Amino acid sequence: MKATAAAHSSPIVCIAGPEPHLIKRALGAGAHGIMIPIVETQAQVELIARVAHYPDPASGFASGTRGIGGLFASLSWGIGTEYDKYSTSVNEKLVVIVHIKMPLGVANCQEIEAVEGIDALFIGPNDWCASMGFLGRNHADMREVLKAAKEVGKFAGYFCLSAELATELMKKGWEIVNCAADIVAVMAWMGSEMKKFKKMTRDLT
């Protein structure tokens, strides 16, 4: 994560679930943002927001419970850093994305999006459709997530694996889209190299 940040990019970590100790571990390791999967209720999201933010009235999070480690500010900004400036800046820049994968989460998307401290709702179409009893990547209810996000001025994201689909989704109003994945990139590169290798060594075997 430090290498990513040093390259002027923000590392965002997808943790295993909405558990406080997982949130604290990711943020303590240097994540600039977190994505939390399998979020279904407003109560879960309120807990996530509290745990992820420092107790800092200046940034609107007097109820934050993120641990005030004495060295965090100094390690990030240098010795002598004033904690209040550090905590305010981190709270304002932190990105919190909740990942909706189940029908209950979609049903509660308006309440979830309304929670202060949540920046975006991200849809996992494969798991969502499977939970509805069919395999696919599209369902009319997914548009409710997009609608709920727009109503409260927050971002909506959608998982996809191609530039074509990512472009189509952005035209429909989804702001956070991915057009590839690490495993897909590795498989494509390895497949290409293996084909070249077999062709170049055909006469040697």
C-alpha positions as CSV (number, residue, x, y, z in Angstrom):
1,M,0.0,0.0,0.0
2,K,2.9,2.4,0.7
3,A,4.2,1.7,-2.8
4,T,0.8,2.5,-4.3
5,A,0.6,5.7,-2.3
6,A,4.1,6.6,-3.3
7,A,3.1,6.3,-7.0
8,H,0.4,9.0,-6.4
9,S,-2.4,6.5,-6.3
10,S,-4.8,5.7,-3.5
11,P,-4.8,2.1,-2.2
12,I,-8.3,0.9,-1.6
13,V,-8.6,-2.5,0.2
14,C,-11.5,-4.9,-0.1
15,I,-11.8,-6.6,3.3
16,A,-13.7,-9.8,4.0
17,G,-16.8,-8.4,5.7
18,P,-18.3,-5.7,7.9
19,E,-16.2,-6.5,10.9
20,P,-14.6,-3.7,13.0
21,H,-11.2,-5.5,13.5
22,L,-10.9,-6.0,9.7
23,I,-11.6,-2.3,9.1
24,K,-9.1,-1.2,11.7
25,R,-6.4,-3.6,10.3
26,A,-6.8,-2.3,6.7
27,L,-6.7,1.4,7.7
28,G,-3.9,0.9,10.2
29,A,-1.8,-0.7,7.4
30,G,-2.2,2.5,5.3
31,A,-5.3,2.0,3.1
32,H,-6.8,5.3,1.8
33,G,-10.1,3.7,1.4
34,I,-12.0,0.4,2.2
35,M,-14.6,-1.7,0.4
36,I,-16.8,-3.8,2.6
37,P,-18.8,-6.7,1.0
38,I,-22.0,-8.3,2.2
39,V,-23.5,-5.2,3.7
40,E,-27.3,-5.5,4.1
41,T,-28.6,-3.1,6.8
42,Q,-28.4,0.5,8.0
43,A,-27.1,-0.6,11.4
44,Q,-24.2,-2.4,9.8
45,V,-23.3,0.8,7.8
46,E,-23.6,3.0,10.8
47,L,-21.1,0.8,12.6
48,I,-18.7,0.8,9.6
49,A,-18.8,4.6,9.5
50,R,-18.0,5.0,13.2
51,V,-15.2,2.5,13.2
52,A,-13.6,3.9,10.0
53,H,-13.5,7.5,11.2
54,Y,-11.5,9.3,13.9
55,P,-13.5,11.1,16.6
56,D,-13.2,14.5,15.1
57,P,-16.0,17.1,15.4
58,A,-14.3,19.4,12.8
59,S,-15.0,16.8,10.1
60,G,-18.4,15.9,11.3
61,F,-17.5,12.6,13.1
62,A,-17.7,13.3,16.8
63,S,-18.9,9.7,17.2
64,G,-16.0,8.1,15.4
65,T,-14.2,5.4,17.2
66,R,-11.1,4.8,15.1
67,G,-8.2,4.4,17.5
68,I,-6.1,7.5,18.1
69,G,-2.7,5.9,17.8
70,G,0.0,8.4,19.1
71,L,2.3,7.7,16.1
72,F,-0.1,7.7,13.2
73,A,0.1,11.4,12.6
74,S,3.8,11.6,12.9
75,L,4.4,8.5,10.7
76,S,2.2,9.9,8.0
77,W,3.0,13.6,8.1
78,G,6.2,13.9,10.1
79,I,7.2,14.6,13.7
80,G,5.4,17.4,15.3
81,T,2.2,17.1,13.3
82,E,-0.8,18.4,15.2
83,Y,-3.2,15.5,15.7
84,D,-6.4,17.6,15.1
85,K,-5.3,18.6,11.6
86,Y,-4.3,15.1,10.8
87,S,-7.5,13.5,12.0
88,T,-9.7,16.1,10.2
89,S,-7.8,15.6,6.9
90,V,-7.9,11.8,7.1
91,N,-11.6,11.8,7.8
92,E,-12.4,14.1,4.9
93,K,-10.2,12.1,2.4
94,L,-11.2,8.6,3.5
95,V,-13.2,6.6,0.9
96,V,-15.7,4.1,2.3
97,I,-17.5,1.9,-0.3
98,V,-20.1,-0.7,0.8
99,H,-20.6,-3.7,-1.5
100,I,-24.1,-4.9,-2.0
101,K,-24.4,-8.6,-3.0
102,M,-27.7,-9.8,-1.6
103,P,-31.4,-8.9,-2.0
104,L,-31.7,-7.5,1.5
105,G,-29.0,-5.0,0.8
106,V,-30.7,-3.8,-2.3
107,A,-34.0,-3.5,-0.5
108,N,-32.3,-1.3,2.2
109,C,-30.1,0.7,-0.3
110,Q,-31.9,4.0,0.4
111,E,-31.3,3.7,4.2
112,I,-27.7,2.5,3.6
113,E,-26.8,5.4,1.3
114,A,-28.2,8.0,3.7
115,V,-25.7,7.2,6.4
116,E,-23.1,9.9,6.8
117,G,-19.5,8.7,6.2
118,I,-20.4,6.3,3.3
119,D,-19.2,7.5,-0.1
120,A,-20.4,4.9,-2.5
121,L,-22.5,1.8,-3.0
122,F,-21.0,-0.9,-5.2
123,I,-23.0,-3.7,-6.8
124,G,-21.7,-7.3,-7.2
125,P,-24.0,-8.4,-10.1
126,N,-22.9,-12.1,-10.2
127,D,-23.6,-12.8,-6.5
128,W,-26.7,-10.7,-6.5
129,C,-28.2,-12.6,-9.4
130,A,-27.2,-15.9,-8.0
131,S,-28.9,-15.1,-4.7
132,M,-32.1,-14.4,-6.7
133,G,-32.0,-17.9,-8.1
134,F,-30.5,-17.4,-11.5
135,L,-27.1,-16.9,-13.1
136,G,-26.6,-13.6,-14.9
137,R,-25.4,-10.1,-14.5
138,N,-28.5,-7.9,-14.7
139,H,-31.7,-7.4,-12.8
140,A,-34.1,-4.5,-12.7
141,D,-33.7,-4.0,-8.9
142,M,-30.0,-3.0,-9.4
143,R,-31.2,0.3,-10.8
144,E,-32.6,1.0,-7.3
145,V,-29.1,1.3,-6.1
146,L,-28.2,3.8,-8.7
147,K,-31.3,5.8,-8.0
148,A,-30.7,5.8,-4.3
149,A,-27.1,7.0,-4.7
150,K,-28.2,9.9,-7.0
151,E,-30.9,11.0,-4.6
152,V,-28.4,11.6,-1.8
153,G,-25.4,12.8,-3.9
154,K,-23.2,9.7,-3.5
155,F,-21.5,7.4,-6.0
156,A,-22.7,4.2,-7.4
157,G,-20.4,1.4,-8.6
158,Y,-20.8,-1.7,-10.7
159,F,-18.4,-4.7,-11.2
160,C,-17.6,-5.5,-14.8
161,L,-14.7,-6.9,-16.8
162,S,-14.6,-5.2,-20.1
163,A,-14.0,-1.6,-21.4
164,E,-17.1,-1.9,-23.5
165,L,-19.4,-2.7,-20.6
166,A,-17.7,-0.2,-18.4
167,T,-18.3,2.5,-20.9
168,E,-22.0,1.5,-21.3
169,L,-22.5,1.6,-17.5
170,M,-20.9,5.0,-17.2
171,K,-23.3,6.3,-19.9
172,K,-26.1,5.1,-17.7
173,G,-24.8,7.0,-14.7
174,W,-22.6,4.5,-12.8
175,E,-19.5,6.4,-11.7
176,I,-17.3,3.6,-10.3
177,V,-16.6,0.8,-12.8
178,N,-13.7,-1.5,-13.4
179,C,-12.8,-2.7,-16.9
180,A,-10.4,-5.5,-15.9
181,A,-9.2,-7.7,-13.1
182,D,-5.8,-9.0,-12.1
183,I,-6.5,-12.7,-12.7
184,V,-7.9,-11.8,-16.2
185,A,-4.8,-9.8,-17.0
186,V,-2.5,-12.6,-15.8
187,M,-4.3,-15.3,-17.7
188,A,-4.3,-13.2,-20.9
189,W,-0.6,-12.4,-20.7
190,M,0.3,-16.0,-19.8
191,G,-1.8,-17.4,-22.6
192,S,-0.2,-15.0,-25.1
193,E,3.3,-15.9,-24.0
194,M,2.6,-19.7,-24.0
195,K,1.2,-19.4,-27.6
196,K,4.4,-17.5,-28.7
197,F,6.6,-20.0,-26.9
198,K,5.0,-23.0,-28.5
199,K,5.2,-21.4,-31.9
200,M,8.9,-20.4,-31.5
201,T,9.9,-23.9,-30.2
202,R,7.7,-26.0,-32.5
203,D,10.8,-27.2,-34.5
204,L,12.8,-27.9,-31.3
205,T,10.5,-30.5,-29.9
